[in-house]
Amino acid sequence: MLNMKRLQAFKYELMPNGEQGRDMRRFAGSCRFVYNRALALQRARHEAGEKKLGYAGLCKVLVEWKRAPEMSWLSETHAQVLQQALKNLERAYANFFEKRADFPKFKKKGQKDGFRFPQGVKLDEGNSRIYLPKLGWMRYRKSREAPGVVKNVTVSLSAGKWFVSIQTAREVPDPVPEATSAVGIDMGIARFATLSDGSFIAPLSSFRKDEQRLLRYQRAMSRKVKFSQNWKKAKAKVQRLHVRIGNVRRDYLHKCSTTISQNHAMVCIEDLQVKNMSRSASGTKDAPGRKVRAKSGLNKSILDQGWFEFRRQLDYKLTWNGGWLIAVPPQDTSRTCPACGHVSAENRPTQARFCCTACGFEENADLVGAINILARGHRVAACGEMARSGHSAKQEPTEATCLSDNAQMSTVGIPRL
């Protein structure tokens, strides 16, 4: 049986002593300083009409900074940690030019503080400790094993606690799906996920549950003198609550995605552009938006559900289990009658009810959407209308493609079209 290489990260809570905690804060501050100074240099070169420096050029500049008397304190930080900050800047520029992210911004203290070791790390799982260069041995809360060879280690600060993410590489046998069924999933607000088999997953809405408590904490923080000790204590309470909300949401999504990926060999889902769907409708001063309050509530609910994160987890978990994730176009999935194929906006008189104006078929609107998504996923898989990961394909489907895809679907127990 062939083997595939799997990269996987394992995250643990660190338990540093006082000196190690101070050193890690200094490491994070040095990385932030190098990132911001390099970004300012790139912007200055752009304004002067000069070419942007590459990673190698930035590393040469970093050596000059470390030799300068006023910045000699940079030498106290591991050299490769600072180089990783420059790599992060290069990746940010690449994401911007490829239209995956906005233009790189300056980092602020207290927001995503962290650093990365590309090598030189030693892991002693038997004693639940890890060796980080220039920091020494440090204990961590071992919640599970980290199999494989350590590739790199990322240290991050979240709500006053330090965490270490250990990325390992190992070879595993090519996965063979144990399940043989296919399912379509329709995402929604009242129902988080409706499956084409008639079941659905209720929404968790972790932010909504703690929203009033968060408002109290933020209101108390606003009454404190900024940067005072009481203000810092109030800010810590807000941060801890935000972390708790995120952890609850992430845990719920992991449980849902794991269950679906283990019970189904093929999952069809809508190719939703969550970033565009949750965009503000306030508009501008000259052209103000309409129904801004209602749209704001909808945006909050969409982001609270974590639709994009759910799809991301489904994607890699199905790959690990030998399954197949297909993203289909979302147009008219809830307006098409699965019985006769009639498409009309009048088929959905209410948000939850579907009633076909042509044949009289009635069912829950979310369930109808899930059934149509599954049917569209079968067509996509068989005839190549769309790439399997959700990216549009340019080539026209051929008979050979349809036959080969049908043959492949039959090997995992999915009925041929």
Secondary structure as GFF3:
##gff-version 3
##sequence-region A 1 417
A	DSSP	beta_strand	3	15	.	.	.	ID=ss1
A	DSSP	alpha_helix	18	47	.	.	.	ID=ss2
A	DSSP	alpha_helix	55	67	.	.	.	ID=ss3
A	DSSP	three_ten_helix	69	76	.	.	.	ID=ss4
A	DSSP	alpha_helix	79	97	.	.	.	ID=ss5
A	DSSP	beta_strand	114	117	.	.	.	ID=ss6
A	DSSP	beta_strand	122	124	.	.	.	ID=ss7
A	DSSP	three_ten_helix	125	127	.	.	.	ID=ss8
A	DSSP	beta_strand	129	132	.	.	.	ID=ss9
A	DSSP	beta_strand	136	140	.	.	.	ID=ss10
A	DSSP	beta_strand	149	158	.	.	.	ID=ss11
A	DSSP	beta_strand	161	173	.	.	.	ID=ss12
A	DSSP	beta_strand	182	187	.	.	.	ID=ss13
A	DSSP	beta_strand	193	195	.	.	.	ID=ss14
A	DSSP	beta_strand	200	201	.	.	.	ID=ss15
A	DSSP	alpha_helix	206	209	.	.	.	ID=ss16
A	DSSP	alpha_helix	211	222	.	.	.	ID=ss17
A	DSSP	alpha_helix	229	263	.	.	.	ID=ss18
A	DSSP	beta_strand	266	270	.	.	.	ID=ss19
A	DSSP	alpha_helix	274	277	.	.	.	ID=ss20
A	DSSP	alpha_helix	292	305	.	.	.	ID=ss21
A	DSSP	alpha_helix	307	320	.	.	.	ID=ss22
A	DSSP	beta_strand	324	328	.	.	.	ID=ss23
A	DSSP	three_ten_helix	345	347	.	.	.	ID=ss24
A	DSSP	beta_strand	353	355	.	.	.	ID=ss25
A	DSSP	beta_strand	362	364	.	.	.	ID=ss26
A	DSSP	alpha_helix	365	383	.	.	.	ID=ss27
A	DSSP	alpha_helix	399	411	.	.	.	ID=ss28
###
